[in-house]
Amino acid sequence: MATHVIMPKVDMDQETGTIVEWTRKNGDAVEKGEIIIIIETDKVAIDIESPATGILQGIRAEPAEIVPIGETIAYILEPGEQLPNEPESQDHDVSDSSQPAAVEPAINAIDVDATPVAHNIAKFHAMELSTIVGTGPQDRITKRDVQAALATKSSQVSEPERVYATPSAKRIARERGLNLNSIMGSGPGSRIQAADVLRVKESLVDVSPASSDGAKVVPLEGIRRTIAERMMVSYQSTPHITFTVKVDMSRFNEVRKQFNTKAEGSNQHKISATALLIKAVAWALKRHPYLNSSFQDDRIHLFSEINIGVAVALENGLIVPVVHNAIQKGIGEIATELNDLVIRARQGQLMPSDVSGGTFTISNLGPFGIEQFTAIINHPQAAILAVGVTQPEVVADSNEQIALRPIMRMTLSADHRVVDGAIVAFFINDLRHALEAPELLLW
């Protein structure tokens, strides 16, 4: 009996996966547990193993194609077995039962060479695939072809009486004057997500490889697209409030030096400034739990764990690996874990568990010489800390004497729906005191 290879769900908030590469091709013999495909979620790339031993056949999604979770993307057949004769639908639907029934198209599109996602969208919008020109390999119809056809078909801006979309997607469409009926949904059952609406303008514009002035045009793809979409959603939907303070890092540097002397003597990883900062942030979050929360469904969700994400720069964007339960870990343990996460992030070897569950984010651009900046909140978290470079500055000390001190500026951005200014001020001042007197972390 044929075994379905489906687009897996490897992260709690995952709705789709992108085909990166098939490591085996149609007709290849594969063993159960052998890597046959690499997919990419909005966070990491994942190697997917064969669910059975047999012959790989019926590959239904090409590289760079976005596929909903639960969609069959290939089959593993026994020797001599034929591909199952079944409709191109969501074979393993993992969405809820409340989604509307798909509308049957006027012409059966099963025999048309199109990707599974293209079939699903055309079926939902009652479109005839036979009327669409494919631009994929060997003229195969892709989801972009169907979306382009939908855009052409929709000549007036009005929301249909019945459309399967999230409330935020409907709101954004109204604000931008877009017709939801012309937008392809990437969610379960082709449900239209907010990110689908935000990206639609790009798909409606025919962009040539180079503009008239010879400028190079770079497609917004992969992790860069994910970053763009998430930052746009966060900035548009979250009212940011920001506070900046200066921190005298004299004692911080002294304590860190002592830790590193201890680490060197015991053959352990050095304590980075970020590792010590994570411990201080966790200490402050425990005292101010509303900064360790999320605004969802008109409610404030206070997280029981303190999981600190750290933004790591990559060649094509950034990723935020997470140090889980930071409040319960010693500084040496945090330093070792952070070092491992950063190395694997830059090698593209992070697992979904390494980037999920974050409750607060730190973005440190000090190593790049940036003095001060404001970061966009990592949705759906309630706050993010932007850390600048530590550098000598002339200041007045406690005796009102002029002195040269290592000064660092940090800016906290918080969700104003969750916290008022006073709460943010209390948090960032407590954090400053902990950095200026690290012995407070024992309090």
Residue, then its C-alpha position, 0 to 999 in steps of 0.5 A: m500500500a502506498t505511503h504518503v509523504i506529507m508536509p510535516k508540522v515541526d513548529m507550533d505556529q507553522e502553517t506552511g513549509t517551503i520545498v528546498e531540495w529533493t535529495r532523491k528523485n522519482g524512481d529512486a529506491v529509499e530506505k525508511g529513515e533516509i533523508i529524502i527532502i529538505i524543507e524550510t519553515d519560517k525559522v529553520a531548514i529541516d531534513i525530512e526522512s522517508p516514512a517507509t522503505g520502497i520506491l519514491q514516486g509521484i513528487r507533487a511539489e517543486p523546489a521553492e514551492i510553499v505547501p500547507i502542512g498535511e499536504t501529500i508531496a510524494y509517495i513511497l510505493e512497494p515494488g510494482e505498485q502503482l500511484p493511487n488514483e485519488p483527487e489532488s486534495q489535502d490528503h492529511d488535513v490537520s486543520d479544524s473541521s470548521q473550514p468551508a467546503a471547497v467549491e467544485p470547479a466547472i471543469n475537472a482539473i485533475d488531468v491538468d499538470a499543476t502543483p497540488v497547491a495550485h489545484n487546491i486554490a483553483k478548486f476553492h475559487a472555482m477556477e478552471l486550471s485549463t485556462i491558466v498558462g503555467t510558468g513552472p518547469q515544463d509549463r507546470i501550473t504553480k500557485r503563483d500562476v493561479q494567483a496571477a489569474l485570480a488577480t486578473k479576474s478581479s477587476q473591482v475592489s470588494e470583499p466577497e460575501r464568503v471568504y475564508a480568512t483570518p480577522s487580521a487578514k480581513r482588516i489589513a485587506r480593508e485598510r489597503g483596498l485589496n480584494l480578498n477573493s484575489i488573494m491566495g491563502s497559505g493557511p490550513g485549508s487555503r485560509i488567508q493569513a495576514a502575511d498573505v495580504l501583506r505580500v500580495k502587492e508584490s505578486l500583482v506587480d510585474v517586475s522585470p529582472a532589472s529596472s530602466d536605470g540598470a539597477k539589480v532587482v533581488p527577489l524577496e524570498g526565503i528567510r528575507r521574506t519571512i523577516a519582512e512579513r513578520m516585521m511589518v505585522s509587528y510594527q503595524s499591529t503593535p503600539h511600540i513604546t520605547f525607553t533608553v538608559k545609559v549604563d555604567m559597565s565598570r562592575f559588569n566588566e570586572v565581574r565578567k573578567q573574574f568569571n572568565t578567569k574561572a572559566e579558563g581555569s576549569n577549561q570551560h567556555k568564556i562568558s560573553a557579555t551577551a551571556l551575562l546580559i541574558k542572566a540579568v534580563a531573566w532576573a529583571l523579568k522575574r520581577h516584572p512578569y508583564l514584560n514576559s508576556s504576550f497580547q493575544d485574543d484581547r488577553i494578556h498571557l503571562f508566560s510561566e517560563i523565561n525563555i530569552g531569544v538572542a538575535v543572530a545575524l546570518e548572511n541572508g538575514l537573522i534568526v533568534p535561537v532561544v535559551h530556555n528557562a534562563i532564570q534557572k540556569g547558571i551563567g556558565e551554563i548559559a554561556t555554553e548553551l549560547n555558544d552552541l546555539v550561535i555556532r549552529a545558527r551560522q551553520g544552518q543546523l538549528m532544530p525547531s526546538d532551538v528557535s521556538g518558545g521565546t518569551f523575550t528577545i535581546s538584539n545586541l549590535g554592540p559588536f558592530g559599533i552601533e551606539q544606540f538603536t530601536a528594535i521592532i518587537n518579535h511578535p507575539q512577544a511583549a518586549i525586546l531589548a536593543v543593546g549598543v556598544t560599550q565605549p569610554e565616555v566622560v561622566a560625573d561619578s558619585n562624588e561629582q568628579i569627572a571620570l572616564r567610564p565604559i558606558m553602554r546604552m540600551t533601549l527597551s521597546a514594549d507593547h503599550r497594550v500590555v504595559d504602561g510607561a511606569i512598568v517599563a521604566f521600573f523594569i529597565n531601571d532594575l535591569r540597569h542596576a543589575l548590570e551596574a552591580p551584578e551582585l544583585l543577581l544573587w538577591 
